[in-house]
């Protein structure tokens, strides 16, 4: 049962306001009254109130002084200031002290009721309205999911699902959040079927439905601005999901106009070695291996898989006839992050700058390995919250403020997203099989083909093969691959961790945002 809203009314003429008090009580609110600031402070110190009505002009301790002292006792307590005066300095001081609202005397009972409802009932009314709106769109969204046939259909669906996920979370509507999660699961099941049916054709017979893929990011979104003479910084936040972008969008929009909010499709495997190398090279992994064998590192080799990103990008620029000067930096630890602000001079000297930010990816891996981080980012909601908190206080946000002041355009994107896995799928392979939980590359793989997306001839999707019998399998939805050996331990360790490499909306459909400085 919802607790009764309790109001403290402080006014030296409170006896004259008895009809107002009776009116509010008739609407279900409990009212305590005092006629001076000292008594008000005593009441606030010993009792929990939801709202305080505070007269600005009282003998003894003034309304403004009482306001300041109440805030020291309970800074979050909403206070509605009631004043006879409309003098600017009084309003400035009251608003500066973070009042929730103010009313000008003489007040009538309906004004008081509306002021209370704006505060006490706002959350309830917003929650009810949000629930009603989602319920009204639930069936419509379900039809869209069932009928989705193009990449653009899926972009629209993802944006709607993320919108409702954030709206329901913001208003704390747990019952509707559960329903939305079931609808997201159904959407992912349908999305997997769409990808499995169409993925190979995106390379063999590209058409108008072929989405923007990893190799075409610079060609389609960056190089046109460079040719137009603009100075561009490409910020790649490794492992950033579309919902995480929406959580930081409001902060970014204080500095930049969102010129274009697009969704690109990460190639398979949705892993850095493949997707990000393809992005920088402007080529699929198989073509990188053929054209630049010295810059491609196969999965069975010990060398780091992303050591040649700058070189690959320079090769793409040369191939496309882009003559711009290039600056590249990778921020992969806290020490390096502190030096990010020093990059501004290099960025200013070059027409194209590329910054790789690894925090979100590190958080994802740390969550798997650390029990403490796992508890902090226990689900998608908490994962978004940590991402938002990091960005708010990050050197990246500070750098973006500087870039905005220097009139530098930003293209913000990522190489792939991530999904929280829950369902283990048994797979058997030799010691040379890749270790990723969402895809496997190797020979002599043993699995149930009905549970995976299998590619026996990797060349059809432009992936290299280590040997003639190499094949790829991809996990879908929330599945992850587990070996039969020590199966129970393996499953308990990795279940509910965030992984990438397979097929899901969260991994494949990722943000590609073009930002223009607010002038």
C-alpha positions as CSV (number, residue, x, y, z in Angstrom):
1,X,0.0,0.0,0.0
2,X,1.4,3.4,-1.0
3,X,2.4,5.6,2.0
4,X,0.3,8.8,2.6
5,X,2.0,11.9,1.4
6,X,3.0,14.1,4.4
7,X,3.3,17.9,4.1
8,X,4.7,20.4,6.6
9,X,3.1,23.9,6.2
10,X,5.1,26.8,7.7
11,X,3.3,30.1,7.9
12,X,3.0,32.8,10.6
13,X,-0.7,33.2,9.6
14,X,-1.4,29.4,9.4
15,X,-4.7,29.8,11.4
16,X,-6.1,31.8,8.5
17,X,-5.2,29.0,6.1
18,X,-7.3,26.4,7.8
19,X,-9.7,26.0,4.9
20,X,-6.8,25.3,2.6
21,X,-5.5,22.6,5.0
22,X,-8.9,21.0,5.2
23,X,-9.1,21.0,1.4
24,X,-5.8,19.2,1.0
25,X,-6.6,16.7,3.7
26,X,-9.8,15.9,1.9
27,X,-7.7,14.9,-1.1
28,X,-5.8,12.4,0.9
29,X,-2.7,14.3,2.1
30,X,-1.6,14.5,5.8
31,X,-0.8,18.1,6.8
32,X,1.3,19.3,9.8
33,X,1.3,23.0,10.5
34,X,3.7,25.4,12.4
35,X,3.8,29.1,12.5
36,X,7.5,29.9,12.7
37,X,10.9,28.8,11.3
38,X,12.3,27.4,14.6
39,X,9.4,24.9,15.0
40,X,9.7,24.0,11.3
41,X,13.4,23.0,11.8
42,X,12.5,20.9,14.8
43,X,9.7,19.1,12.9
44,X,12.0,18.4,9.8
45,X,14.7,17.1,12.1
46,X,12.4,14.5,13.8
47,X,9.9,13.5,11.1
48,X,10.0,12.5,7.4
49,X,8.2,14.9,5.1
50,X,7.5,14.6,1.4
51,X,6.9,18.4,0.8
52,X,7.3,21.6,2.8
53,X,5.2,24.8,2.1
54,X,7.3,27.6,3.4
55,X,6.2,31.3,3.8
56,X,8.9,33.6,2.7
57,X,8.0,36.5,5.0
58,X,7.9,35.4,8.7
59,X,9.0,37.1,11.9
60,X,12.0,35.6,13.7
61,X,13.8,33.3,11.3
62,X,12.9,34.4,7.8
63,X,11.7,32.0,5.2
64,X,14.9,32.2,3.2
65,X,17.0,31.4,6.3
66,X,14.6,28.6,7.2
67,X,15.0,27.3,3.7
68,X,18.8,27.2,3.9
69,X,18.7,25.4,7.3
70,X,16.2,22.8,6.1
71,X,18.4,22.1,3.2
72,X,21.3,21.4,5.6
73,X,19.0,18.8,7.4
74,X,17.6,17.2,4.3
75,X,18.9,18.6,1.0
76,X,16.6,16.5,-1.1
77,X,13.3,17.6,0.6
78,X,11.1,19.5,-1.9
79,X,10.2,23.0,-0.7
80,X,7.5,25.2,-2.2
81,X,8.1,28.8,-1.3
82,X,5.1,31.0,-0.8
83,X,5.7,34.8,-1.0
84,X,3.8,38.1,-1.2
85,X,6.8,39.6,-3.0
86,X,7.8,39.2,-6.6
87,X,11.1,41.0,-6.1
88,X,13.8,39.5,-8.3
89,X,16.5,39.1,-5.6
90,X,14.1,37.0,-3.4
91,X,13.3,34.7,-6.3
92,X,16.9,34.4,-7.3
93,X,18.0,33.5,-3.8
94,X,15.1,31.0,-3.4
95,X,15.7,29.4,-6.7
96,X,19.4,29.3,-6.1
97,X,18.7,27.4,-2.9
98,X,16.9,24.8,-5.1
99,X,13.3,25.2,-4.2
100,X,10.9,22.8,-6.0
101,X,8.4,25.5,-6.9
102,X,7.0,28.9,-5.7
103,X,3.6,30.5,-5.3
104,X,2.5,34.1,-5.0
105,X,0.0,35.1,-2.3
106,X,-2.9,35.1,-2.1
107,X,-3.1,31.4,-3.0
108,X,-6.2,29.4,-3.5
109,X,-6.7,25.7,-2.6
110,X,-6.6,24.5,-6.2
111,X,-3.1,26.2,-6.7
112,X,-1.9,24.3,-3.6
113,X,-3.3,21.0,-4.9
114,X,-1.6,21.4,-8.3
115,X,1.7,22.3,-6.7
116,X,1.5,19.2,-4.5
117,X,0.6,17.0,-7.5
118,X,3.5,18.3,-9.5
119,X,5.8,17.0,-6.9
120,X,4.2,14.2,-4.9
121,X,2.2,12.6,-7.8
122,X,4.6,13.3,-10.6
123,X,6.4,10.0,-10.5
124,X,3.2,8.0,-10.2
125,X,1.5,10.0,-13.0
126,X,4.5,9.7,-15.3
127,X,4.8,5.9,-14.5
128,X,1.1,5.4,-15.2
129,X,1.3,7.4,-18.5
130,X,4.5,5.5,-19.6
131,X,2.9,2.2,-18.8
132,X,-0.2,3.1,-20.7
133,X,1.8,4.3,-23.7
134,X,4.0,1.2,-23.8
135,X,0.9,-1.1,-23.5
136,X,-0.7,0.8,-26.3
137,X,2.4,0.2,-28.5
138,X,3.1,-3.4,-27.4
139,X,1.0,-5.1,-30.0
140,X,2.0,-2.6,-32.7
141,X,5.7,-3.3,-31.9
142,X,5.0,-7.0,-31.9
143,X,3.6,-6.8,-35.4
144,X,6.6,-4.8,-36.6
145,X,8.9,-7.5,-35.1
146,X,7.0,-10.3,-36.8
147,X,7.0,-8.5,-40.2
148,X,10.5,-7.1,-40.2
149,X,12.1,-7.9,-43.5
150,X,14.8,-5.3,-44.1
151,X,17.8,-3.9,-42.3
152,X,16.0,-0.6,-42.0
153,X,13.0,-2.4,-40.3
154,X,15.4,-3.7,-37.7
155,X,17.0,-0.3,-37.1
156,X,13.6,1.1,-36.3
157,X,12.8,-1.8,-34.0
158,X,16.0,-1.5,-32.1
159,X,15.5,2.2,-31.6
160,X,12.0,1.6,-30.3
161,X,13.0,-1.2,-28.0
162,X,15.9,0.9,-26.5
163,X,13.6,3.9,-26.1
164,X,11.1,1.9,-24.1
165,X,13.8,0.1,-22.1
166,X,15.2,3.4,-21.0
167,X,11.7,5.0,-20.3
168,X,10.5,2.1,-18.2
169,X,13.8,2.0,-16.3
170,X,13.7,5.7,-15.7
171,X,10.3,5.4,-14.2
172,X,10.9,2.2,-12.2
173,X,8.2,0.2,-13.8
174,X,9.5,-3.3,-13.1
175,X,6.5,-5.3,-14.3
176,X,6.6,-3.6,-17.7
177,X,10.4,-4.0,-17.8
178,X,9.9,-7.8,-17.6
179,X,7.4,-7.7,-20.4
180,X,9.7,-5.7,-22.5
181,X,12.5,-8.1,-21.9
182,X,10.3,-10.9,-23.2
183,X,9.6,-8.8,-26.3
184,X,13.3,-8.2,-26.8
185,X,14.0,-11.9,-26.6
186,X,11.4,-12.5,-29.3
187,X,12.9,-9.7,-31.4
188,X,16.3,-11.2,-31.1
189,X,15.0,-14.6,-32.2
190,X,13.5,-13.0,-35.3
191,X,16.6,-10.9,-35.9
192,X,18.8,-14.1,-35.8
193,X,16.6,-15.6,-38.5
194,X,16.9,-12.5,-40.6
195,X,20.7,-12.5,-40.4
196,X,21.1,-16.2,-41.0
197,X,18.8,-15.9,-44.1
198,X,20.5,-12.8,-45.5
199,X,24.1,-12.5,-44.3
200,X,25.8,-14.3,-47.2
201,X,23.8,-12.3,-49.8
202,X,25.1,-9.1,-48.4
203,X,28.5,-10.1,-50.0
204,X,27.4,-12.2,-52.9
205,X,24.5,-10.0,-54.1
206,X,24.6,-6.7,-52.4
207,X,21.4,-4.6,-52.9
208,X,19.5,-1.8,-51.4
209,X,18.7,-3.9,-48.3
210,X,22.4,-4.5,-47.6
211,X,23.1,-2.5,-44.4
212,X,26.1,-0.3,-43.8
213,X,28.8,-2.8,-42.7
214,X,32.1,-2.4,-40.8
215,X,34.3,-1.9,-43.9
216,X,32.3,1.0,-45.2
217,X,32.3,3.3,-42.2
218,X,35.2,5.6,-43.2
219,X,34.2,5.6,-46.9
220,X,30.5,6.5,-46.2
221,X,30.7,8.7,-43.0
222,X,34.2,10.1,-42.6
223,X,35.9,10.7,-45.9
224,X,33.1,12.8,-47.4
225,X,33.6,15.3,-44.6
226,X,37.4,15.2,-45.1
227,X,36.9,15.9,-48.8
228,X,34.6,18.8,-47.8
229,X,37.6,20.4,-45.9
230,X,36.3,19.6,-42.4
231,X,38.4,18.6,-39.5
232,X,37.1,15.3,-38.1
233,X,37.9,13.3,-35.0
234,X,36.7,9.6,-35.1
235,X,36.1,8.3,-31.6
236,X,35.7,4.5,-31.4
237,X,34.5,3.4,-28.0
238,X,35.2,-0.3,-28.1
239,X,32.2,-2.5,-27.2
240,X,29.6,0.3,-27.1
241,X,26.0,-0.8,-27.4
242,X,23.3,1.4,-28.8
243,X,21.5,1.7,-25.4
244,X,24.8,2.9,-23.9
245,X,25.0,5.6,-26.5
246,X,21.5,6.7,-25.7
247,X,22.6,7.0,-22.0
248,X,25.4,9.5,-22.8
249,X,23.6,11.3,-25.6
250,X,22.1,14.0,-23.3
251,X,25.6,15.0,-22.1
252,X,27.0,14.9,-25.6
253,X,24.1,17.1,-26.8
254,X,25.2,19.9,-24.6
255,X,28.2,20.3,-26.8
256,X,27.2,18.9,-30.2
257,X,24.2,18.7,-32.4
258,X,23.4,15.1,-33.4
259,X,23.7,15.6,-37.2
260,X,23.0,11.9,-37.9
261,X,22.1,9.0,-35.7
262,X,22.7,5.9,-37.8
263,X,23.0,2.2,-36.9
264,X,25.7,0.1,-38.7
265,X,25.9,-3.7,-38.7
266,X,29.1,-5.2,-37.3
267,X,30.4,-8.0,-39.5
268,X,30.7,-11.6,-38.1
269,X,32.5,-12.5,-35.9
270,X,31.4,-9.4,-33.9
271,X,34.9,-9.3,-32.3
272,X,37.6,-6.6,-32.4
273,X,40.1,-8.7,-34.5
274,X,37.6,-8.9,-37.3
275,X,35.2,-6.0,-37.1
276,X,37.7,-3.2,-36.2
277,X,40.4,-4.4,-38.6
278,X,37.7,-4.4,-41.3
279,X,36.7,-0.9,-40.3
280,X,40.2,0.5,-40.6
281,X,41.1,-1.3,-43.8
282,X,37.9,-0.7,-45.6
283,X,38.1,-4.4,-46.5
284,X,36.7,-7.7,-45.2
285,X,39.2,-9.9,-43.2
286,X,39.8,-12.3,-46.2
287,X,40.8,-9.3,-48.4
288,X,43.0,-7.9,-45.7
289,X,44.8,-11.2,-45.5
290,X,45.3,-11.4,-49.2
291,X,46.2,-7.8,-49.9
292,X,48.1,-7.0,-46.7
293,X,49.4,-10.3,-45.3
294,X,52.0,-8.5,-43.2
295,X,49.2,-6.6,-41.4
296,X,46.8,-9.5,-40.7
297,X,47.4,-11.8,-37.8
298,X,45.5,-15.1,-37.7
299,X,43.8,-16.3,-34.6
300,X,46.3,-19.2,-34.0
301,X,49.2,-16.7,-34.0
302,X,50.5,-15.3,-30.7
303,X,50.9,-11.7,-31.9
304,X,48.3,-9.1,-30.9
305,X,45.5,-8.9,-33.4
306,X,45.0,-5.2,-33.7
307,X,48.5,-3.8,-33.8
308,X,48.2,-2.4,-37.4
309,X,45.1,-0.3,-37.3
310,X,46.8,3.0,-38.2
311,X,48.7,1.3,-41.1
312,X,45.4,-0.3,-42.4
313,X,43.7,3.1,-42.3
314,X,46.5,4.7,-44.1
315,X,46.3,2.0,-46.8
316,X,42.6,2.7,-47.2
317,X,43.1,6.4,-47.4
318,X,45.8,5.9,-50.1
319,X,43.4,3.6,-52.0
320,X,40.6,6.2,-51.8
321,X,42.8,9.1,-52.7
322,X,42.4,10.8,-49.3
323,X,45.4,13.1,-48.7
324,X,44.5,14.3,-45.2
325,X,47.1,14.2,-42.4
326,X,46.4,11.4,-39.8
327,X,46.7,11.2,-36.1
328,X,45.9,7.9,-34.2
329,X,45.9,7.0,-30.5
330,X,44.6,4.1,-28.5
331,X,43.6,4.7,-24.9
332,X,43.7,1.3,-23.2
333,X,44.5,2.0,-19.5
334,X,44.1,4.6,-16.8
335,X,47.6,6.0,-17.2
336,X,47.0,6.5,-20.9
337,X,43.6,8.0,-20.2
338,X,45.2,10.8,-18.1
339,X,47.3,11.8,-21.1
340,X,44.2,12.0,-23.4
341,X,44.0,15.8,-23.0
342,X,47.5,16.1,-24.4
343,X,46.2,14.7,-27.7
344,X,44.4,18.0,-28.4
345,X,47.5,19.5,-29.9
346,X,48.0,16.6,-32.3
347,X,44.4,16.6,-33.2
348,X,44.5,20.3,-34.0
349,X,47.5,19.7,-36.3
350,X,45.8,16.9,-38.3
351,X,42.7,16.9,-40.5
352,X,41.7,13.4,-39.5
353,X,42.2,12.0,-35.9
354,X,41.2,8.6,-34.7
355,X,40.9,7.7,-31.0
356,X,40.3,4.2,-29.6
357,X,38.7,4.2,-26.1
358,X,38.8,0.8,-24.4
359,X,37.0,1.5,-21.1
360,X,33.7,-0.1,-22.0
361,X,35.5,-3.2,-23.3
362,X,37.7,-3.4,-20.3
363,X,34.6,-3.1,-18.1
364,X,33.0,-6.0,-19.9
365,X,36.0,-8.2,-19.4
366,X,36.6,-7.1,-15.9
367,X,33.0,-8.0,-15.1
368,X,33.7,-11.6,-16.2
369,X,36.9,-11.9,-14.1
370,X,36.0,-9.8,-11.0
371,X,33.2,-10.7,-8.6
372,X,33.1,-7.1,-7.4
373,X,32.6,-5.7,-10.9
374,X,30.1,-8.4,-11.6
375,X,28.0,-7.3,-8.7
376,X,28.3,-3.6,-9.7
377,X,27.3,-4.3,-13.3
378,X,24.9,-7.2,-12.5
379,X,22.6,-6.6,-15.5
380,X,22.0,-4.3,-18.5
381,X,20.6,-1.6,-16.4
382,X,23.6,-1.5,-14.1
383,X,26.0,-1.8,-17.0
384,X,24.4,1.3,-18.6
385,X,24.6,3.1,-15.3
386,X,28.3,2.5,-14.9
387,X,29.0,3.5,-18.5
388,X,27.1,6.7,-18.0
389,X,28.9,7.5,-14.7
390,X,32.3,6.8,-16.4
391,X,31.6,9.1,-19.3
392,X,30.3,11.9,-17.0
393,X,33.7,12.0,-15.2
394,X,35.9,10.8,-18.0
395,X,38.8,12.6,-19.7
396,X,37.0,11.7,-23.0
397,X,34.1,14.0,-22.1
398,X,36.6,16.8,-21.2
399,X,38.3,16.3,-24.5
400,X,35.0,16.5,-26.4
401,X,34.3,19.8,-24.7
402,X,37.6,21.1,-26.1
403,X,37.0,19.6,-29.5
404,X,33.6,21.4,-29.6
405,X,35.2,24.7,-28.8
406,X,37.7,24.2,-31.6
407,X,34.8,23.4,-34.1
408,X,36.0,19.9,-34.8
409,X,33.3,17.4,-36.1
410,X,33.1,14.0,-34.3
411,X,32.1,10.7,-35.7
412,X,31.4,8.5,-32.7
413,X,31.1,4.8,-33.2
414,X,32.3,1.3,-32.1
415,X,33.4,-2.0,-33.6
416,X,30.8,-4.3,-32.0
417,X,28.4,-4.5,-29.1
418,X,27.9,-7.1,-26.4
419,X,25.2,-9.3,-24.9
420,X,24.6,-10.9,-21.5
421,X,24.7,-14.6,-22.1
422,X,22.6,-17.1,-20.2
423,X,22.2,-20.4,-22.1
424,X,25.2,-22.8,-22.6
425,X,25.6,-24.7,-25.8
426,X,28.0,-27.7,-25.8
427,X,30.7,-27.7,-28.4
428,X,33.8,-29.9,-28.8
429,X,37.1,-29.0,-30.5
430,X,40.8,-29.6,-30.4
431,X,43.3,-27.4,-28.6
432,X,43.6,-25.1,-31.6
433,X,40.0,-24.0,-31.7
434,X,39.5,-20.3,-30.9
435,X,38.6,-19.5,-27.3
436,X,35.8,-16.9,-27.8
437,X,32.5,-17.9,-26.2
438,X,30.3,-16.6,-29.0
439,X,32.1,-18.0,-32.0
440,X,34.5,-20.8,-32.8
441,X,37.0,-21.1,-35.6
442,X,38.8,-24.3,-36.3
443,X,38.6,-27.8,-37.6
444,X,37.0,-31.0,-36.2
445,X,34.3,-29.0,-34.4
446,X,31.5,-31.1,-32.9
447,X,28.2,-29.4,-32.2
448,X,24.5,-29.5,-32.9
449,X,24.0,-27.6,-36.2
450,X,20.5,-26.7,-35.1
451,X,21.9,-24.6,-32.2
452,X,24.4,-22.5,-34.2
453,X,24.9,-20.5,-37.4
454,X,27.5,-22.5,-39.2
455,X,29.8,-21.5,-42.1
456,X,31.6,-24.4,-43.6
457,X,33.1,-22.3,-46.4
458,X,34.3,-19.1,-44.7
459,X,35.1,-17.5,-48.1
460,X,31.4,-17.0,-48.7
461,X,31.4,-14.4,-46.0
462,X,34.9,-13.2,-46.7
463,X,36.6,-14.7,-43.7
464,X,40.1,-16.3,-43.8
465,X,40.6,-19.9,-42.9
466,X,43.7,-21.1,-41.0
467,X,43.6,-24.4,-43.0
468,X,41.6,-26.1,-45.6
469,X,39.1,-27.7,-43.2
470,X,38.5,-24.6,-41.0
471,X,34.9,-23.7,-40.4
472,X,33.2,-21.1,-38.2
473,X,30.2,-21.4,-35.9
474,X,28.4,-18.5,-34.3
475,X,26.3,-18.5,-31.1
476,X,22.9,-16.7,-31.4
477,X,20.6,-14.9,-29.0
478,X,21.9,-15.3,-25.4
479,X,23.7,-18.6,-26.1
480,X,27.4,-19.2,-25.3
481,X,29.7,-22.1,-26.1
482,X,30.8,-24.4,-23.3
483,X,33.1,-27.4,-23.4
484,X,31.9,-30.7,-21.9
485,X,35.1,-30.9,-19.7
486,X,34.4,-29.3,-16.4
487,X,31.1,-28.2,-17.8
488,X,29.3,-27.2,-14.6
489,X,32.1,-25.0,-13.4
490,X,32.5,-23.4,-16.9
491,X,28.8,-22.7,-17.2
492,X,28.5,-21.2,-13.7
493,X,31.5,-19.0,-14.3
494,X,30.4,-17.5,-17.6
495,X,26.6,-17.5,-17.3
496,X,25.3,-13.9,-17.0
497,X,28.6,-12.4,-18.3
498,X,28.7,-10.0,-21.2
499,X,30.2,-11.5,-24.3
500,X,30.5,-10.7,-28.0
501,X,31.4,-12.4,-31.3
502,X,28.0,-13.9,-32.2
503,X,24.6,-12.8,-33.6
504,X,22.3,-10.6,-31.7
505,X,20.9,-7.1,-32.1
506,X,23.0,-5.9,-29.2
507,X,26.3,-7.1,-30.8
508,X,25.6,-6.5,-34.5
509,X,23.5,-3.3,-34.5
510,X,25.8,-0.6,-33.2
511,X,25.8,3.3,-33.1
512,X,27.3,5.4,-35.8
513,X,26.8,9.0,-34.7
514,X,27.9,12.2,-36.6
515,X,28.2,15.2,-34.3
516,X,28.5,18.9,-35.3
517,X,29.7,21.4,-32.7
518,X,27.1,23.8,-31.3
519,X,28.2,27.2,-32.4
